[in-house]
Structure formats: structure tokens, C-alpha cells
Amino acid sequence: MPTELPGDNLNMDKMPGHWVLAQMGKRVLRPGGLELTRHMLDALSIGPSDHVVEFAPGLGVTAKITLAAHPASYTAVERDKTAAAVVSSYLSGSHQRCVIGTAEETGLDDGCATVVYGEAMLTMQPLHHKRRILSEAARLLKPGGHYAIHEICLIPEDISTDVVESIEHDLAQSIRAGVRPLRKSEWNEVLESAGFAPKEEFTNDFQLLEPMRLVQDEGLRGAMRIAWNVLRHSAARKRVLSMRHAIRKHANHMQAIVLYAVKE
Ligand SMILES: C[S@@+](CC[C@H](N)C(=O)[O-])C[C@H]1O[C@@H](n2cnc3c(N)ncnc32)[C@H](O)[C@@H]1O
């Protein structure tokens, strides 16, 4: 893996939260952790005949699991060039590549994929970008192709607008990036209007920074290394504690969700 990490050239106070965590040693950067990732991959059931496109692979944790299923091809589309270099270091041969670009406009061919998925990237986008990314996924997929997302979901369905605004405000302040989770019905609506039939859903608690989840996702040694790095680095500690505070404050109104859908 290259020694450079996303965020290396950014000020710790302004850095997007996921890169703060990456700088501290965290590799799993999605809300439902590896547990929901495994549900997502089980639903997608990737095999040797699949052509897979992953949006926003980050540090490539899910990419490695996907590659172990030996798909016919794997293409990642990642906006951050340092993250793309990390992912590229796991790839080999002409059927595996990581393109630096955006999921809204990948430049890939129509119908090039049988499976598309993305984790922890739609929630950060405003609604019109969410729709553009979903229609790009639909364009890339062959009819009957499989699509899955792993994102943050607001609960309950009748959550008030005031609470939603407060969640968006507190998360954006602490993460230093836009955070716009949707209700489950809204996630399903954006999927359906892009031409997908939702088939399965999985949820768990959004516990990205809780000790138990850290150990589950990063292993005991990884979790201890992250804790040690956070203890040593006061600017990062401030950021991590602020993110954990915002997530805990709104824990009753957020869940991690995986939605698996089929292109109609
Ligand atoms: C929170 S991280 C999640 C990374 C990884 N999917 C994971 O779950 O560990 C968000 C990732 O999305 C990427 N990203 C954000 N918007 C994107 C876009 N429009 N197109 C491609 N990548 C994007 C970021 O560069 C970053 O790698």
C-alpha cells in the first residue's frame, strides 16, 4: 500500500471526517461497518461472470473482498486521487482498474456492468447529485443488473423537519462535509425513480466510532492503534470526539442501511 494517505496535505481542522479517521488508521469508513458490507455482498452474490463497478472505494476494504470472488472485471471510480492510488495498489491485470473520477459522470460505457455498488458516498451528496449518481449506476448496468448502496437512514419515517435539520447541521459541522441522510422511503423513492426495483434491505446501528464496532471492523490491534494515534494527536482527537458526540446525540434518529435493488 502506498505510504501517502488521503488528507495528508490538508489542515486537520478542515479535513473531511473520513480522512481524519483514515489518518488515524481507520480503514472501514461506512456507517454500518463490515457487518452491513457482508450483507450487501451476500445480496449481490458476485461471481466469476460478473463485471463489477464500485463507486467511491475509499481505502479499498470492500474492493479486496470483492476481488477475492474473482469477478470477470472490477472497475472502481474514486474522486480522491490518493485514495485511488491506494485502491490501485490492490489491483492487477487489465480487467482490474481504478479510475479517478466522479460517480455522477464515470465516463464508462453503457451496460458495462452486471453489479454496481457504493458505500458511504450518497449520503454526502445533495439530492440532485444523489439522483445523478443513481441514474449513472442505472446507465452502467445491464438490464437485470444488481445495485446496492450502504448509507445513513433517518428514523422514524415521521421524523420532524426540525430534527432532520439539526442532524444535518451537527453532522456537517463535525464532519466538515455535507451530510444529507434520507428516510428509508426516500431512499427507496430515489432508487425507483432511477429505474431500480428495491429487493432487500438490512439495517444496523450507526456506531462508526463506538469501541465494539471499531474492534469488529479494524480488529483488536487496529482498534488499539487507532486509539493510540487519537490519544497522541490533539487536533485529530478534537475532531474525532466531536464526530462521536454528534453521532451519539442523534443516535435515536439514525441507522445504517443497505438497500439492494435490481435494474428493471
Ligand atoms: C466516507 S468515504 C467511504 C469510503 C468507502 N466507500 C468506505 O465505505 O470505506 C467517502 C468516499 O467517497 C468518495 N467520493 C465522494 N464523492 C464522490 C463522487 N461523487 N464520486 C466518486 N467518489 C466520491 C471520497 O473520495 C471517499 O473515498
The ligand as a Gaussian input file, in Angstrom:
#p B3LYP/6-31G(d) Opt

LIG

0 1
 C      -16.875000       8.133000       3.691000
 S      -15.727000       7.655000       2.458000
 C      -16.258000       5.981000       2.157000
 C      -15.198000       5.154000       1.510000
 C      -15.534000       3.676000       1.318000
 N      -16.648000       3.501000       0.404000
 C      -15.863000       3.024000       2.637000
 O      -17.048000       2.764000       2.862000
 O      -14.957000       2.746000       3.444000
 C      -16.373000       8.521000       1.040000
 C      -15.619000       8.246000      -0.239000
 O      -16.384000       8.730000      -1.327000
 C      -15.527000       9.357000      -2.268000
 N      -16.423000      10.220000      -3.055000
 C      -17.239000      11.172000      -2.591000
 N      -17.994000      11.675000      -3.557000
 C      -17.670000      11.008000      -4.680000
 C      -18.125000      11.071000      -6.025000
 N      -19.080000      11.943000      -6.375000
 N      -17.583000      10.243000      -6.924000
 C      -16.615000       9.355000      -6.562000
 N      -16.137000       9.261000      -5.301000
 C      -16.670000      10.073000      -4.360000
 C      -14.499000      10.028000      -1.377000
 O      -13.339000      10.406000      -2.076000
 C      -14.263000       8.915000      -0.364000
 O      -13.350000       7.967000      -0.853000

